[in-house]
Amino acid sequence: MASYGSYKKIIQGQIIDGTVPNSALEAGAGLAYNVKHVQGQPNVCSPGCCCLWTVPAGVKKVTFEMWGSGGNGHGACSCSRCHHYAGAGGGYYNTKTIDVQSGWTYTVCASGVYRCCSRECVGCVGCPSYVNGCNLTNFCAIGGIGGCANTNWDNLCFSCFSCCLAPGANGGDFGMGNHGGTFDGNICCHCNYIRTCTTSAPFLAGGSGSTSSMVNCWMRCGCWHVPYGTGGQGATTTYCGTSCCGQGGQGGGGLVKIVYI
């Protein structure tokens, strides 16, 4: 026989916001908002970080946010003349919210960086971050584009407008990339001023990149350390006829953020 308690349920619309304060709840009652970050060390040749994450007891929903690593900065591919440049791009962003059950496991990998600095005209593309597990399919955040250096003033380092992604791209609910870095250079042999700027990953580092500039010196390599998801600095030169060529630095490693309730 049915009783009042067996069929009387409280629906969402019957609970007015603010009428049940936290002080009225026992410890452990209600939803708990939890955040976990997965990332490697922010240093040169960082391998990133991979782990097996288990859904804690009582958790019903998870949101994964992640960023790929930034692209490598360009090298100085000629030692005999000045270049023009396009800075490296920051890693891409992707997010996915799914229903889960306690005890499910997920392989979570925040990407490392390319294992070598770049001496070529075009830097290496950044590595992807990814998560594998139930209710996820091909879910990843790809790495940023590499920087570009060019000594042919009739052949520009073209921009790449690939920051917009369609819904569902790379297995996520919403994703986006960032434009590659800025262009700069000088056609003179003794270039008075050289500047190149990378970009960061979306929603990281306040949207700022890493700027490198140089006035009248021989050759400069890109810095080895940049923030997470940021494009690596490129090599620059302001003088012709040097005996060495600079190398571009590595991009910043990837990051994964797990929000679970």
C-alpha positions as CSV (number, residue, x, y, z in Angstrom):
1,M,0.0,0.0,0.0
2,A,1.3,3.4,-1.0
3,S,2.1,5.9,1.8
4,Y,2.4,9.6,1.6
5,G,6.2,9.3,2.0
6,S,6.5,7.0,-1.0
7,Y,5.1,9.4,-3.6
8,K,5.5,12.9,-2.2
9,K,8.7,14.3,-3.7
10,I,10.1,17.8,-3.7
11,I,10.8,19.1,-7.2
12,Q,13.3,21.8,-8.1
13,G,10.8,24.6,-8.6
14,Q,9.6,24.2,-5.0
15,I,12.9,25.2,-3.5
16,I,13.5,29.0,-3.5
17,D,17.1,30.1,-3.8
18,G,18.5,31.1,-0.4
19,T,15.8,29.6,1.8
20,V,18.1,26.7,2.9
21,P,21.3,28.2,4.2
22,N,24.5,26.1,4.6
23,S,24.1,26.4,8.4
24,A,20.9,24.2,8.1
25,L,22.8,21.3,6.5
26,E,24.6,18.6,8.3
27,A,28.2,17.9,7.3
28,G,28.3,16.0,4.0
29,A,24.7,17.0,3.0
30,G,24.2,18.8,-0.3
31,L,26.6,19.0,-3.3
32,A,30.3,19.5,-2.8
33,Y,32.2,21.4,-5.5
34,N,35.7,20.0,-6.0
35,V,38.5,21.0,-8.3
36,K,41.6,19.0,-9.3
37,H,44.5,20.2,-11.6
38,V,46.8,17.9,-13.6
39,Q,50.0,19.5,-15.1
40,G,53.7,18.8,-15.5
41,Q,56.5,20.9,-14.3
42,P,56.9,24.2,-16.2
43,N,60.5,23.7,-17.4
44,V,62.4,22.8,-20.5
45,C,61.8,19.3,-21.9
46,S,58.9,18.8,-19.5
47,P,57.2,15.4,-20.2
48,G,53.9,16.6,-18.9
49,C,51.8,14.5,-16.5
50,C,49.5,11.5,-16.9
51,C,47.5,9.8,-14.2
52,L,44.6,7.5,-13.6
53,W,41.8,9.4,-11.8
54,T,39.0,7.6,-10.0
55,V,35.6,9.2,-9.6
56,P,35.1,9.6,-5.8
57,A,32.1,8.3,-3.9
58,G,28.9,10.3,-4.4
59,V,30.1,12.2,-7.5
60,K,27.5,12.3,-10.3
61,K,28.8,14.9,-12.8
62,V,32.3,15.9,-14.0
63,T,33.5,18.8,-16.2
64,F,36.9,18.4,-17.8
65,E,38.7,21.5,-19.1
66,M,42.0,21.2,-20.8
67,W,44.6,23.0,-22.8
68,G,47.3,21.7,-25.2
69,S,50.9,22.9,-25.0
70,G,52.1,25.9,-27.0
71,G,54.0,25.5,-30.2
72,N,57.8,25.8,-30.4
73,G,59.4,29.1,-31.3
74,H,61.0,29.4,-34.7
75,G,64.8,29.1,-35.2
76,A,67.0,31.5,-37.1
77,C,67.4,29.4,-40.3
78,S,69.9,31.7,-41.9
79,C,73.1,33.2,-40.4
80,S,73.7,35.7,-43.2
81,R,70.7,38.0,-43.2
82,C,67.8,39.3,-41.1
83,H,64.4,37.6,-41.0
84,H,60.8,38.5,-40.6
85,Y,58.8,36.5,-38.0
86,A,55.5,35.2,-36.9
87,G,55.4,34.1,-33.2
88,A,54.3,30.7,-32.0
89,G,50.6,30.1,-31.1
90,G,49.2,29.0,-27.7
91,G,47.6,25.6,-27.1
92,Y,44.0,25.0,-27.9
93,Y,41.2,24.8,-25.3
94,N,38.5,22.1,-24.9
95,T,35.8,21.3,-22.4
96,K,33.3,18.4,-21.8
97,T,30.7,17.8,-19.1
98,I,29.5,14.2,-18.5
99,D,27.5,12.1,-16.1
100,V,29.6,9.6,-14.1
101,Q,29.4,6.9,-11.5
102,S,31.5,6.4,-8.4
103,G,34.5,4.2,-9.1
104,W,34.8,4.9,-12.8
105,T,38.4,5.6,-13.9
106,Y,39.8,8.1,-16.4
107,T,43.2,8.4,-18.0
108,V,44.1,12.1,-17.7
109,C,47.2,13.4,-19.6
110,A,48.4,17.0,-19.5
111,S,50.7,17.4,-22.5
112,G,54.4,17.9,-22.2
113,V,56.5,19.9,-24.6
114,Y,58.4,19.0,-27.7
115,R,61.7,17.4,-26.5
116,C,64.0,19.6,-28.6
117,C,64.4,23.3,-29.3
118,S,63.7,24.3,-32.9
119,R,66.5,25.4,-35.2
120,E,64.4,25.2,-38.4
121,C,62.5,28.2,-39.9
122,V,59.2,26.7,-38.7
123,G,58.9,25.6,-35.1
124,C,57.3,22.3,-34.1
125,V,53.6,22.1,-33.3
126,G,52.6,21.7,-29.6
127,C,51.5,18.4,-28.1
128,P,47.9,17.6,-27.3
129,S,46.3,17.0,-23.8
130,Y,43.6,14.3,-23.6
131,V,41.3,12.4,-21.3
132,N,40.0,8.8,-22.0
133,G,37.2,7.0,-20.2
134,C,33.4,6.3,-20.1
135,N,31.2,8.8,-22.0
136,L,34.2,10.3,-23.8
137,T,35.2,9.8,-27.4
138,N,38.4,11.2,-28.9
139,F,38.4,14.0,-26.4
140,C,41.6,16.2,-26.6
141,A,42.9,19.7,-26.8
142,I,45.5,20.1,-29.6
143,G,48.8,22.0,-29.4
144,G,49.5,25.4,-30.8
145,I,51.1,26.2,-34.1
146,G,54.9,26.7,-34.3
147,G,56.6,30.0,-35.0
148,C,57.8,31.0,-38.4
149,A,61.0,32.8,-39.6
150,N,61.6,33.7,-43.2
151,T,64.4,35.5,-45.0
152,N,62.5,35.7,-48.4
153,W,60.7,39.0,-48.3
154,D,58.5,38.0,-51.2
155,N,57.3,35.0,-49.3
156,L,55.6,36.0,-46.1
157,C,54.9,33.9,-43.0
158,F,51.2,33.6,-43.5
159,S,48.7,33.8,-40.6
160,C,46.6,30.8,-39.7
161,F,43.0,31.5,-38.8
162,S,42.1,28.2,-37.1
163,C,41.0,29.4,-33.7
164,C,37.3,28.8,-34.3
165,L,36.2,25.2,-33.8
166,A,32.8,23.7,-34.6
167,P,30.7,22.3,-31.7
168,G,31.8,18.8,-30.9
169,A,35.2,19.3,-32.4
170,N,37.9,17.1,-30.8
171,G,35.3,15.3,-28.7
172,G,34.3,18.3,-26.6
173,D,31.2,20.5,-25.9
174,F,33.1,23.7,-26.6
175,G,36.6,24.4,-27.8
176,M,38.7,27.1,-29.3
177,G,42.2,28.0,-30.3
178,N,44.2,31.1,-30.5
179,H,45.7,33.0,-33.4
180,G,49.4,32.6,-34.0
181,G,51.8,35.3,-32.8
182,T,52.5,38.7,-34.3
183,F,54.6,39.5,-37.3
184,D,57.7,41.7,-37.3
185,G,61.1,42.2,-38.9
186,N,63.2,44.6,-40.9
187,I,64.6,44.3,-44.4
188,C,67.9,46.1,-43.5
189,C,71.0,44.1,-42.9
190,H,71.8,45.9,-39.7
191,C,68.2,45.7,-38.4
192,N,67.7,48.4,-35.9
193,Y,64.9,46.7,-34.0
194,I,63.4,43.2,-34.0
195,R,60.4,42.1,-32.1
196,T,58.3,38.9,-32.0
197,C,55.3,38.1,-29.8
198,T,53.7,34.7,-29.1
199,T,50.1,34.1,-27.9
200,S,48.8,32.2,-24.9
201,A,46.1,29.5,-24.7
202,P,42.5,30.7,-24.3
203,F,41.5,31.6,-20.7
204,L,45.1,31.1,-19.5
205,A,47.8,33.7,-18.6
206,G,45.3,36.5,-18.9
207,G,45.4,36.3,-22.7
208,S,48.9,37.7,-22.9
209,G,51.8,36.0,-24.7
210,S,55.5,36.2,-24.5
211,T,57.3,39.1,-26.2
212,S,60.9,39.1,-27.3
213,S,62.7,42.1,-28.6
214,M,66.3,42.9,-29.5
215,V,68.3,46.0,-30.6
216,N,71.6,45.7,-32.4
217,C,73.2,42.5,-31.3
218,W,74.3,39.4,-33.1
219,M,71.9,36.6,-32.3
220,R,69.5,35.7,-29.5
221,C,67.8,32.3,-28.7
222,G,64.3,32.1,-27.4
223,C,63.8,31.7,-23.7
224,W,63.3,28.1,-22.4
225,H,60.6,28.9,-19.9
226,V,57.1,30.3,-20.8
227,P,53.8,30.0,-19.0
228,Y,51.5,26.9,-19.4
229,G,49.9,26.7,-22.9
230,T,51.9,29.7,-24.2
231,G,53.8,29.6,-27.5
232,G,57.6,29.4,-27.2
233,Q,59.8,32.4,-28.0
234,G,61.6,32.4,-31.3
235,A,65.3,33.2,-32.2
236,T,66.0,36.7,-33.4
237,T,69.0,38.4,-35.1
238,T,69.8,42.0,-36.0
239,Y,73.0,41.4,-37.8
240,C,74.2,39.7,-41.0
241,G,77.2,37.4,-41.4
242,T,77.2,35.7,-38.0
243,S,78.8,32.3,-37.5
244,C,75.9,30.9,-35.5
245,C,72.2,30.5,-35.7
246,G,69.8,30.8,-32.8
247,Q,67.2,28.3,-31.7
248,G,63.6,28.7,-30.8
249,G,62.4,27.9,-27.3
250,Q,59.8,25.2,-26.3
251,G,56.2,26.1,-25.8
252,G,54.5,25.9,-22.4
253,G,53.1,22.5,-21.3
254,G,49.5,21.6,-21.2
255,L,47.0,21.6,-18.3
256,V,43.9,19.7,-17.3
257,K,41.3,20.9,-14.8
258,I,38.7,18.5,-13.3
259,V,35.6,19.9,-11.7
260,Y,33.3,17.3,-10.0
261,I,30.2,17.4,-7.9
